[in-house]
Amino acid sequence: MAFAAKHYPGAFPLSSPRLLRREILLVLNQDHDAFSASRHRRRFSLLQSSPTPSLCLISFSCRTHGVAQQCTQMRTLRELCHGRVPESILTRAEEVGYVTPTDVQEQSLPILLSGQDCVLHAQTGSGKTLAYLLAVFSAIDVARSTVQAIIIVPTRELGMQVTKVARMLSAKPKGAAEKSQKECSIMTLLDGGMLTRQKSWLKAEPPHIIIATVESLCRMIDRNLLKLQSITILVIDEFDYIFGSTRQVSLLRKLLTSYSSSTARQTVLASASIPQHNRFLHDCVQQKWTKRDVVHVHVHPVEPMPPQLHHKFLICTRKERLQVLLQLLDRDNPKSAIIFVSEQSEKSKKAGHIPSTTLVYEFLKDSYYGELDVLVLEQDMNFNARATSFSEARHKGFLLVSTDIASRGFDLPQTTHIYNFDLPKTAIDYLHRAGRTGRNPLSKEICTVTTFITQEERFVLQKFENELMFQCEELSLM
Ligand SMILES: Nc1ncnc2c1ncn2[C@@H]1O[C@H](COP(=O)(O)OP(=O)(O)OP(=O)(O)O)[C@@H](O)[C@H]1O
């Protein structure tokens, strides 16, 4: 029997007599690795010194509900979702390797599957996508031929990725009877496409789930091809990014306001970063974007970055950067890497300058003789070129030169190194760029984030370190 206490950070000072009142029971076994966050083990050192270390039964009390240390058995994903998520989806999840829940899945699934509104707030690469997709599949009735779930994403690439995971889960499990059950149908409505095929599809036989960027979705709603009344669950992934985008925020607000009039609705918001989250949650309730009992699942609040990331910086002049990058690639020998550069300013575009992405990409094409494919991704590339870069990166080892367009939600688990060729604008941008590596939530493999700065930029990076609570080690190239 493996038992573990669910821990809520900071809520559990065992030594504090002030907390004594309500009886709770804590059951532990010797397998202390069951505690995924090692920093909480200290709190349980008391238990380790117990005379019967293999199984300690401790009874004590707590005063507030805020210190609710629930004692629950460590459960598998199947057990967490049993009876709520269709059996075929759970079998598929196991087939693709999703057996043990990650922290965010363990904490959020009971809430999501009970139909409550939820704000999922957890580190990059922690498995938020699977958590909300399981909630979506639990809310769908495949027998009804109507759109029942919408997942909003900020970029086309993230839309393609979420669609891939959703389709992987909704595919027939191995050995299932050919005509066992009607399949869940999924449509993507992503910016840049013609959307002609989707229009006819929506009219002829509406899909069960739509994965969309805000603009494309609103276009369909404006043309009366889609109605929000039948929607039972709305998910907004990377919602803080959409709220921060001047192009998308007004459309999103309008959409949330009209969705709030639906009676049977569930709203799920997901991100690794929510600036001023208390204020944001208050606004959500005030504006009726979520119901009053919305739950904020905040995993690892004191450690916003995944612990398996090593952060380094290197001071060099702008002119030296390309050569330094080449030397680093040679030394680090990454399995795959993303090189983030700044987006070209409007002023620079008007002046006809070559964008940094092109400069770095062409330099690497000419000078890098390693085994990885050199790819490029930026906002201004056309639909097909972007799709090609994205799918090529999925299948081989790559060096992807990109602007921040690749910094949100991209899940390329083979990425072992991130290079910030240009310093990100904000700490949040740093967090999301860094989060493109170290994306196996159940692994402790170390991945590296290296930032190139000038001497004058050192204080900016230091500010990010303070804000995100990580330490950056200085590198020197001999
Ligand atoms: N239960 C699980 N077991 C094994 N792997 C998992 C599990 N859940 C998710 N993963 C894997 O973890 C990786 C990261 O998951 P996901 O993309 O959902 O992260 P995220 O929290 O949405 O990150 P971000 O905030 O960067 O978008 C993916 O490669 C996914 O396949």
Ligand as a Chemical Component Dictionary entry (heavy atoms), coordinates in Angstrom:
data_LIG
# 
_chem_comp.id                   LIG 
_chem_comp.type                 NON-POLYMER 
_chem_comp.pdbx_formal_charge   0 
_chem_comp.three_letter_code    LIG 
# 
loop_
_chem_comp_atom.comp_id 
_chem_comp_atom.atom_id 
_chem_comp_atom.alt_atom_id 
_chem_comp_atom.type_symbol 
_chem_comp_atom.charge 
_chem_comp_atom.model_Cartn_x 
_chem_comp_atom.model_Cartn_y 
_chem_comp_atom.model_Cartn_z 
_chem_comp_atom.pdbx_ordinal 
LIG N1  N1  N 0 0.686 11.982 -16.297 1  
LIG C1  C1  C 0 1.706 12.129 -17.138 2  
LIG N2  N2  N 0 2.641 11.170 -17.260 3  
LIG C2  C2  C 0 3.689 11.300 -18.125 4  
LIG N3  N3  N 0 3.877 12.395 -18.912 5  
LIG C3  C3  C 0 2.978 13.374 -18.826 6  
LIG C4  C4  C 0 1.839 13.308 -17.948 7  
LIG N4  N4  N 0 1.110 14.428 -18.114 8  
LIG C5  C5  C 0 1.742 15.162 -19.039 9  
LIG N5  N5  N 0 2.858 14.550 -19.482 10 
LIG C6  C6  C 0 3.842 15.044 -20.481 11 
LIG O1  O1  O 0 4.426 16.221 -19.926 12 
LIG C7  C7  C 0 4.769 17.131 -20.949 13 
LIG C8  C8  C 0 4.291 18.522 -20.580 14 
LIG O2  O2  O 0 2.870 18.549 -20.497 15 
LIG P1  P1  P 0 2.008 19.821 -20.935 16 
LIG O3  O3  O 0 2.363 20.237 -22.319 17 
LIG O4  O4  O 0 0.611 19.533 -20.618 18 
LIG O5  O5  O 0 2.570 20.902 -19.909 19 
LIG P2  P2  P 0 1.931 22.294 -19.493 20 
LIG O6  O6  O 0 1.758 22.267 -18.035 21 
LIG O7  O7  O 0 0.736 22.600 -20.335 22 
LIG O8  O8  O 0 3.143 23.266 -19.846 23 
LIG P3  P3  P 0 3.139 24.787 -20.416 24 
LIG O9  O9  O 0 2.720 25.656 -19.275 25 
LIG O10 O10 O 0 4.567 24.990 -20.790 26 
LIG O11 O11 O 0 2.208 24.819 -21.567 27 
LIG C9  C9  C 0 4.142 16.602 -22.222 28 
LIG O12 O12 O 0 5.177 16.056 -23.026 29 
LIG C10 C10 C 0 3.189 15.522 -21.768 30 
LIG O13 O13 O 0 3.097 14.481 -22.719 31 
# 
loop_
_chem_comp_bond.comp_id 
_chem_comp_bond.atom_id_1 
_chem_comp_bond.atom_id_2 
_chem_comp_bond.value_order 
_chem_comp_bond.pdbx_ordinal 
LIG N1  C1  SING 1  
LIG C1  N2  SING 2  
LIG C1  C4  DOUB 3  
LIG N2  C2  DOUB 4  
LIG C2  N3  SING 5  
LIG N3  C3  DOUB 6  
LIG C3  C4  SING 7  
LIG C3  N5  SING 8  
LIG C4  N4  SING 9  
LIG N4  C5  DOUB 10 
LIG C5  N5  SING 11 
LIG N5  C6  SING 12 
LIG C6  O1  SING 13 
LIG C6  C10 SING 14 
LIG O1  C7  SING 15 
LIG C7  C8  SING 16 
LIG C7  C9  SING 17 
LIG C8  O2  SING 18 
LIG O2  P1  SING 19 
LIG P1  O3  DOUB 20 
LIG P1  O4  SING 21 
LIG P1  O5  SING 22 
LIG O5  P2  SING 23 
LIG P2  O6  DOUB 24 
LIG P2  O7  SING 25 
LIG P2  O8  SING 26 
LIG O8  P3  SING 27 
LIG P3  O9  DOUB 28 
LIG P3  O10 SING 29 
LIG P3  O11 SING 30 
LIG C9  O12 SING 31 
LIG C9  C10 SING 32 
LIG C10 O13 SING 33 
# 
